[in-house]
């Protein structure tokens, strides 16, 4: 183990210790860690091949996998997905469900996403690497976007919408409020005064907090746009409903409308009842 010692020449000593620790990390990353990952991806590749085949109901593999779980005493329930059943079968021993629970869900998620993307056991390792690892695939939502991707989309959306928006109010751009070179946005901290007015008391052009606020703004702007669109659709639907009702009333007005209540039972007996 690397030792950190205190002496009068602390800075160079600490530098050499950190360099040695980094070298050990690189050795581990390129050696044991890389080999371990390669072995894991190979096992997951076999699981993916089984999953791809078991999805076809004609093979009967899905039922056989469930029977294997029962025979081996590995837990599952009616909501356990096929991918998770395969992962539990391969990675989880009896009474070990809780020990490997989070990893099992991650591995199952990889199988599902990779299968939907048309991957096979031979291509899985490259697929995982190209998508920045198992954890990043696990975090991806139904649209295939990770939280980082969603945040970037929200930030880009806010920049597009706010670049020419009317805004809340106009202010004089003092030096403390100027954006960084080449940028369009800066941040201002506003204090609410006792008389109800507001005063800008601090400004910054730091990109990290600006990015955070733009991401938040993009999320809220998208939600507002969605609500506005939904309200417009609801209004159009109501207008169409009223127009249809008016048209129906006009068609029925000249004549007496009598609904046919008689149903031939013999017809029902011979008819197939549609499945729900």
N, C-alpha and C positions, 0 to 999 in steps of 0.2 A: 504493500500500500504506500502511496506517495505521502511523504511527511512534509508538513509545513512548519518551518522553524522560525523563531523570532531572533533577529540579530540586527546589528547596526546598519546592515546593507539590505534592508527589508524589500525595497522595490525590485531590484534585480532578482533576488531570491524568489519572490512571489511570481515574477514573470516566468522564470524557469520552471517553477512548479506547475503553473497553468499550462505552459507549453507541453510539459510531460503528460499532464492529464488529458489534453486534447489529442496528443499522439496515441495514448492508450484508447481513447474513444474511437479514433479512426481505425485502429487495429481491430477493435471489437466489432465496429460497424461493418468493416469489409470482410471480417472473418466469421466469427461465431454468429453474429446477428444476421448477416446476409445468408449464411448457410441455413440457419433456423427458419428464416422467412421463406427460403426456396423450398424447404421441406414442407412447411405449412401450406404454401400455395399449391404444391403438388397434391397434398391430401385434399384440399378444397377443390382442386380440379377434378379429382375422382368423384367427390360429392356432387359437383356440378353435372358431370356426365350422368350420374344416377338420377339426379333431379330432372334433367332434361328428358330422360326416358320415362321416369315415373309420372310426369305430367300427362302423358298420353294414357287415358283411361283404359285403352285396349290392352296395354301390357300387363295390367293387374299388379304392377309393382307397388303402387301406393298402398294397396291393401296388405301386401306382403310386408312392407316397411312397418305398418302399424302393428302387425302381428309380431314382428321382431321386437318392437318396443315392449310389448306385453310379455313376451317370453323372457326378456332380459331384465324385466322389472324396472324399466326406465319410464318415468312419468310423462304423461301427455294428457290433453283434454280435447273436447270437441272443437275448440278454437285454435288449437296448435296447427300451424301451417305445415304443409308438406316439406318445405325447405327446413323448417326448424326440427321436424321429426328426423330428417336425415342427419342433421348436425348433432342432435342429441344421441342418435344411434351410434355415431362414429366417435364423438368427443366426450360424451357423458356416460360415466359408469353408474351403476345403481346407487341411489341416494346421494348423487353428486350434482343434482340439478341446480341447487342454489350456489354451489361453489363456482360453477362456470356459467352462470345465468347470463351475465352481460355479454361475455364473449360469444356465447351460443347465439344470441340474438344478432350480434354483429355479423357473424359468419353466415347466418341464415339470410340476412339482408343482402350480403354480397352475392349469394347464390341467386336470389330473386332478381336483383338488378342486372347481374351478368347474363342470366338466362333471357330476360326481356330484351337485352341488347344483342342477343344472338351469339353470345360467346360459348365456347366449348372448353373442355378441360385443358386442351393444348394452348388456348389463347388467354386463359384466365390470368396467369401471372402478369402478362403484358398489360391486360386490362386493368388489373389492380394498381400496377405501377403508374400507368398513364393517368389514373384517377386519384393519384396521390395517397394511396394506401387504403386499408380496410376501414379505418375510422372515418375517413372523408366520405367514403361510399355510404357508410352507415348513416352519416349525418345528412346525406342528400335527401331532399323531399320527393314527393311523387312526381314532380316535374323534372327531377334529376338535378336540382340545384342544391348546393350546399348552403349553409348559413352565410358563408363568405360571398358566394355568388349572389345570393339574395340581397345582401347588404350593398354590394357593388351596383346591382340593378337599381336599388332604391336611391342610392347616391346619384347615379347617372340620370335617373328620372327627375330628381329634384333640381339638378343643375340645368336640365333642359327646360323644365317648366318655369323655374324661377329666374332664368337668365333674362327674360323680357316680361315678367309679370308686373302688374301695376304696383304691388307692394302695399304695406300697411301705412307707411308715411315716408315723406322725403326728409333727409337730413343733410347737413353740410359735412362733407368728407374731410375731417381733420386728419392730420398726419398719423395720429394714433389709431385711426380706423381704416387706413389704407390697406388693401389686400397685398399679399406678397407679389413680387414681380411675376407677371404672366398669369396671375390668378384673377378671378372675378369676385370672389367672396371673402369676407372677413367676418369676425364675430364681435358683437358688442354686448357688454353686461349692463343691464338696465336696473336702476334702483327705483322702487316706488316711493314717492315722497308722501309726507303726511297730508298734503293738500290734494292728493290724488294724481298729481302729475308724475312724470317719469324723467329720470336723468341718466344719461349714459355715463357710467363712471369708469369703464375700462374697455379697451378694445385689443384684439389680437389678430395676427395674421398666421398663427400657427396652423399647419395643415391638418394635424391629427384631430384636434377638437372640432375644426370646421367640417372634416369628413364625417365625424360622429353626428353632428347636427344635421348635415345634409342627408345622411342615411335615415335619420328619424323623420325629417321633413318629407323625404320621398315616400316612406311608408304611409304617412298620414295623408299625403296628397293623393296617393293611389286609392286609399280607402274612401276619401271624399269623392273622387272621380267615380268610383264604383257605386257609391250610394246615390250620386246624382244620376248616373246611368240607370240604376235600378228604379229610381223614382220616375224617370222618363218612360221606362218600359211599362211600369204599373199604370201610369196615366194613359198611355196609348192603349193598353189592354182594356181599361175601363171605358174609354171612348168607343172602342170597337164593340164592346159588350152592349153599350147603350144603342149603338147604330144597328146591331144585329136584332136587338129586342124591338126597336122601332120598325125595322123591316118586316119582322115576323108578325107584328101587330097589324101592319098594313095589309099583309097577305091574308090574314085570317079574318079581317073585318067583314068582308062581304058575305061570308058563309059561316054556317054553324059548324064548329069543329067538334067532332065526336071521336075520342080515342078508342081504338080497337082493344077491348079487354079480353076477348075470347082467345084462348091458347089451346091448340090441339095437343092433348097429352100424348097421343101416339107419336107425334113428331118429336117430342122431348125424349121419349123412351128410346128412340132410334138415333138421337143426336149424341155426339161426343161432347163431354163436359170439358171445356178447356182447362188446362193446368194453370195454377196461379203463378 
